[in-house]
Amino acid sequence: MQFLESSLVELITQTATNLPPDVRKAMGVALEQEKPDTQASQALNIIANNIDMATEDEGPICQDTGMPTFVVHTPVGVSQIAIKKAIKAAVAEATQRGKLRPNSVDSLTGHNSGDNLGAETPVIHWEQWERDDVEVKLILKGGGCENKNIQYSLPTELEHLGKAGRNIEGVKKCLLHAVWQAQGQGCAPGALGVCIGSDRAHGYYLAKHELFRELDDVNPEPMLAKLEAEVLEEANKIGVGPMGFGGNVSLIGCKVMAANRLPASFFVSVAYDCWAYRRLGVRLDATTGAINQWLYRDPEREVEKLSKMDGFPLTGREVTLTAPLTEAQMRALHVGDVVIIRGDMYTGRDAVHARLMNEPPPVSLDGQILYHCGPVMLKEGERWVVKAAGPTTSSREEPYQAEVLRRYGVRAVIGKGGMGAKTSKGLQECGAVYLNGIGGAAQFYARTLKRVKGVYWFELGVPEAMWHLEADGFVAIVTMDSHGNSLHAEVEKSTGELLEALQK
């Protein structure tokens, strides 16, 4: 199978960089449904630009390329050992080319392998079938939305929804709750893959497998088709909106299957995927490994541009920020203000924040901007280049963030999904702000990061290192200010009320 590895590299590349047509169509509908000049509309415009940029440059749509998960169907007699070896080689090659971020971390030592290979990485599921060709499907689901997966055991009590029983109405309540609890941390508008029944472990696998269905298909089981349609309609009435900013579109798809269960157990397993809904597949010649057919897309059909405008539409009311920032500048900002960042910023996510609790940073962060980001970086000669650099989910830094503000004088934090009461108190005490970037917009932001000025704590691995970047035109929205205001808390409260109202 001399073409197998190159075919798999092409599958990985296209999955990471080119959204399938059904997802593009759904995002196009979302663009039309949001009111112009709102934060939701602004977010979707950036997302649309990002999708187009990723296709043009063959760059990762989102910097978090997730845990590569393959589903492989093989004819009897085809060596799964050879295919597994080729998949691993293709994953390593795609990582070296900057199509995948090195995401495989040893759970005991914290060491990043650097090539996306390691114990049980990548994930491969095998099935035999009676066809003569090999089918390989791939889904790239980032950590932010993976963290918003959720599993319910019925009967249960749900916040804002009350009792959910062991029936289809109880299942629907769980799915509406799943959309609500994701808020902006799951990079809405999202999609749900759902399994009703099975056991805890297999239910999660079956839920993720539902994400391989096309968004515009119709469930052959009438009861489930009705459930999918109702959840899609009602979820878009609760107002989570793009990136959790509030708005009309919170969900672009809901796909549900039912599996038999034990009498004592009634699980509802939910795989939440973000708008960067990356899944493709290929059929391969079982002798040569060459691609015979693409699934979900027609490579001969020209990809239609999604964005109707280039760049971010400026109003003249934006505030330009250049570090070092002062307390007075931050106190002057309020929730809803749009800022444009020029000059220095530093990345810092999970490992950096944990390390800052035990030792000072390698550079002064006084007055600086700290970006919750694990970028895709590529070394070209002696120079590092930013290949993808959208924000990561900030809630993971909640245990550390206020203390980082107090100790080191950080004035602005950029991330997605917002932070909690502890960070809000720190912002108020220190005179700092939280800025929400658009989750997944890795190409849009990468183009604003003009130069890599340095890297520190590189031993933490590429995603976790502290990168010193020079920005020019980096756009973000103030969603938590130094006066105790939080857009995230407001949206969570209002959407909870709307969720309750749906049950009346």
SULCOR-V505523 format. One record per residue. RES is the residue in three letters. SS is DSSP state (@ for helix, = for strand, . for the rest). NEAR is the number of other C-alpha atoms within 10 Angstrom. Layout:
BEGIN
<<RES:SS:NEAR> <RES:SS:NEAR>>
END
This chain:
BEGIN
<<MET:.:14> <GLN:.:10> <PHE:.:15> <LEU:@:22> <GLU:@:21> <SER:@:18> <SER:@:21> <LEU:@:28> <VAL:@:22> <GLU:@:16> <LEU:@:22> <ILE:@:28> <THR:@:22> <GLN:@:21> <THR:@:24> <ALA:@:33> <THR:@:26> <ASN:.:27> <LEU:.:25> <PRO:.:20> <PRO:@:16> <ASP:@:16> <VAL:@:22> <ARG:@:21> <LYS:@:17> <ALA:@:17> <MET:@:22> <GLY:@:17> <VAL:@:13> <ALA:@:21> <LEU:@:25> <GLU:@:12> <GLN:@:13> <GLU:.:20> <LYS:.:13> <PRO:.:12> <ASP:.:10> <THR:.:13> <GLN:@:21> <ALA:@:23> <SER:@:22> <GLN:@:20> <ALA:@:23> <LEU:@:27> <ASN:@:22> <ILE:@:25> <ILE:@:27> <ALA:@:24> <ASN:@:21> <ASN:@:28> <ILE:@:29> <ASP:@:23> <MET:@:23> <ALA:@:22> <THR:@:19> <GLU:@:13> <ASP:@:13> <GLU:.:18> <GLY:.:27> <PRO:.:31> <ILE:.:32> <CYS:.:33> <GLN:.:31> <ASP:.:31> <THR:.:26> <GLY:.:24> <MET:.:21> <PRO:.:21> <THR:=:18> <PHE:=:20> <VAL:=:17> <VAL:=:22> <HIS:=:20> <THR:=:22> <PRO:=:17> <VAL:.:13> <GLY:.:8> <VAL:.:15> <SER:.:11> <GLN:@:17> <ILE:@:9> <ALA:@:11> <ILE:@:20> <LYS:@:15> <LYS:@:11> <ALA:@:20> <ILE:@:23> <LYS:@:21> <ALA:@:18> <ALA:@:22> <VAL:@:25> <ALA:@:18> <GLU:@:20> <ALA:@:23> <THR:@:24> <GLN:@:18> <ARG:.:16> <GLY:.:21> <LYS:.:27> <LEU:.:31> <ARG:.:29> <PRO:.:29> <ASN:.:28> <SER:.:22> <VAL:=:18> <ASP:.:12> <SER:.:9> <LEU:.:6> <THR:.:7> <GLY:.:12> <HIS:.:13> <ASN:=:21> <SER:.:14> <GLY:.:18> <ASP:.:19> <ASN:.:25> <LEU:.:20> <GLY:=:15> <ALA:.:11> <GLU:.:8> <THR:=:16> <PRO:.:19> <VAL:=:14> <ILE:=:17> <HIS:=:12> <TRP:=:12> <GLU:=:12> <GLN:=:15> <TRP:=:13> <GLU:.:9> <ARG:.:12> <ASP:.:14> <ASP:.:18> <VAL:=:23> <GLU:=:25> <VAL:=:23> <LYS:=:22> <LEU:=:23> <ILE:=:24> <LEU:=:23> <LYS:.:25> <GLY:.:24> <GLY:@:18> <GLY:@:28> <CYS:@:24> <GLU:@:16> <ASN:.:15> <LYS:.:21> <ASN:.:24> <ILE:=:19> <GLN:=:19> <TYR:=:20> <SER:=:18> <LEU:.:19> <PRO:.:16> <THR:=:13> <GLU:=:16> <LEU:=:14> <GLU:.:12> <HIS:.:18> <LEU:.:20> <GLY:=:13> <LYS:=:15> <ALA:=:20> <GLY:.:17> <ARG:.:16> <ASN:.:11> <ILE:@:14> <GLU:@:11> <GLY:@:20> <VAL:@:24> <LYS:@:18> <LYS:@:22> <CYS:@:28> <LEU:@:26> <LEU:@:20> <HIS:@:19> <ALA:@:22> <VAL:@:28> <TRP:@:22> <GLN:@:19> <ALA:@:26> <GLN:@:28> <GLY:@:32> <GLN:@:25> <GLY:@:30> <CYS:.:28> <ALA:.:29> <PRO:.:29> <GLY:=:26> <ALA:=:27> <LEU:=:28> <GLY:=:26> <VAL:=:31> <CYS:=:27> <ILE:=:23> <GLY:=:21> <SER:.:21> <ASP:.:18> <ARG:@:17> <ALA:@:9> <HIS:@:14> <GLY:@:25> <TYR:@:23> <TYR:@:18> <LEU:@:23> <ALA:@:25> <LYS:@:24> <HIS:@:19> <GLU:@:19> <LEU:.:24> <PHE:.:20> <ARG:.:17> <GLU:.:16> <LEU:.:17> <ASP:.:14> <ASP:.:10> <VAL:.:15> <ASN:.:17> <PRO:.:8> <GLU:.:12> <PRO:@:10> <MET:@:10> <LEU:@:17> <ALA:@:17> <LYS:@:12> <LEU:@:21> <GLU:@:22> <ALA:@:15> <GLU:@:14> <VAL:@:22> <LEU:@:22> <GLU:@:16> <GLU:@:16> <ALA:@:26> <ASN:.:19> <LYS:.:19> <ILE:.:27> <GLY:.:24> <VAL:.:32> <GLY:.:31> <PRO:@:32> <MET:@:33> <GLY:@:30> <PHE:.:27> <GLY:.:25> <GLY:.:23> <ASN:.:21> <VAL:.:29> <SER:.:33> <LEU:=:27> <ILE:=:25> <GLY:=:24> <CYS:=:26> <LYS:=:31> <VAL:=:24> <MET:=:19> <ALA:=:16> <ALA:=:13> <ASN:.:10> <ARG:.:15> <LEU:.:10> <PRO:.:6> <ALA:.:7> <SER:.:15> <PHE:.:22> <PHE:=:24> <VAL:=:28> <SER:=:33> <VAL:=:31> <ALA:=:28> <TYR:=:28> <ASP:=:31> <CYS:.:27> <TRP:.:27> <ALA:.:31> <TYR:.:25> <ARG:=:27> <ARG:=:27> <LEU:=:24> <GLY:=:24> <VAL:=:23> <ARG:=:20> <LEU:=:24> <ASP:.:18> <ALA:.:21> <THR:.:14> <THR:.:11> <GLY:.:20> <ALA:.:20> <ILE:=:21> <ASN:=:14> <GLN:=:15> <TRP:=:17> <LEU:=:15> <TYR:.:18> <ARG:.:17> <ASP:.:12> <PRO:.:10> <GLU:.:6> <ARG:.:7> <GLU:.:7> <VAL:.:17> <GLU:.:10> <LYS:.:15> <LEU:.:18> <SER:.:19> <LYS:.:11> <MET:.:11> <ASP:.:11> <GLY:.:13> <PHE:.:14> <PRO:.:11> <LEU:.:9> <THR:.:8> <GLY:.:6> <ARG:.:9> <GLU:.:14> <VAL:=:13> <THR:=:13> <LEU:=:19> <THR:.:17> <ALA:.:17> <PRO:.:15> <LEU:.:18> <THR:.:18> <GLU:@:17> <ALA:@:10> <GLN:@:14> <MET:@:21> <ARG:@:17> <ALA:.:11> <LEU:.:19> <HIS:.:19> <VAL:.:19> <GLY:.:17> <ASP:.:15> <VAL:=:22> <VAL:=:19> <ILE:=:17> <ILE:=:21> <ARG:=:18> <GLY:=:18> <ASP:=:21> <MET:=:25> <TYR:=:24> <THR:=:25> <GLY:.:25> <ARG:.:23> <ASP:@:18> <ALA:@:17> <VAL:@:19> <HIS:@:21> <ALA:@:16> <ARG:@:13> <LEU:@:18> <MET:.:14> <ASN:.:8> <GLU:.:8> <PRO:.:13> <PRO:.:16> <PRO:.:11> <VAL:.:10> <SER:.:11> <LEU:.:21> <ASP:.:16> <GLY:.:19> <GLN:.:21> <ILE:=:29> <LEU:=:25> <TYR:=:27> <HIS:.:27> <CYS:.:29> <GLY:.:27> <PRO:.:26> <VAL:=:27> <MET:=:23> <LEU:=:19> <LYS:=:13> <GLU:=:8> <GLY:.:6> <GLU:.:6> <ARG:=:11> <TRP:=:15> <VAL:=:16> <VAL:=:22> <LYS:=:24> <ALA:=:32> <ALA:.:31> <GLY:.:26> <PRO:.:29> <THR:.:30> <THR:=:25> <SER:@:25> <SER:@:17> <ARG:@:15> <GLU:@:22> <GLU:.:17> <PRO:.:15> <TYR:.:17> <GLN:@:25> <ALA:@:21> <GLU:@:17> <VAL:@:21> <LEU:@:24> <ARG:@:15> <ARG:@:14> <TYR:@:16> <GLY:.:21> <VAL:.:27> <ARG:.:26> <ALA:=:26> <VAL:=:26> <ILE:=:27> <GLY:=:26> <LYS:=:31> <GLY:.:28> <GLY:.:27> <MET:.:24> <GLY:.:17> <ALA:@:13> <LYS:@:14> <THR:@:25> <SER:@:24> <LYS:@:15> <GLY:@:20> <LEU:@:28> <GLN:@:18> <GLU:@:15> <CYS:@:19> <GLY:.:24> <ALA:.:30> <VAL:=:31> <TYR:=:29> <LEU:=:27> <ASN:=:25> <GLY:.:27> <ILE:.:28> <GLY:.:31> <GLY:.:31> <ALA:.:28> <ALA:@:29> <GLN:@:30> <PHE:@:28> <TYR:@:25> <ALA:@:23> <ARG:.:19> <THR:.:19> <LEU:=:23> <LYS:=:16> <ARG:=:19> <VAL:=:17> <LYS:=:14> <GLY:=:13> <VAL:=:16> <TYR:=:17> <TRP:.:16> <PHE:@:12> <GLU:@:10> <LEU:@:15> <GLY:.:19> <VAL:.:21> <PRO:.:26> <GLU:.:24> <ALA:.:23> <MET:=:27> <TRP:=:25> <HIS:=:20> <LEU:=:21> <GLU:=:19> <ALA:=:22> <ASP:=:18> <GLY:=:18> <PHE:=:20> <VAL:=:23> <ALA:=:22> <ILE:=:23> <VAL:=:23> <THR:=:26> <MET:=:29> <ASP:.:26> <SER:.:24> <HIS:.:20> <GLY:.:17> <ASN:.:16> <SER:=:22> <LEU:@:19> <HIS:@:23> <ALA:@:16> <GLU:@:13> <VAL:@:21> <GLU:@:21> <LYS:@:12> <SER:@:15> <THR:@:23> <GLY:@:20> <GLU:@:14> <LEU:@:16> <LEU:@:23> <GLU:@:14> <ALA:@:12> <LEU:@:15> <GLN:.:10> <LYS:.:6>>
END
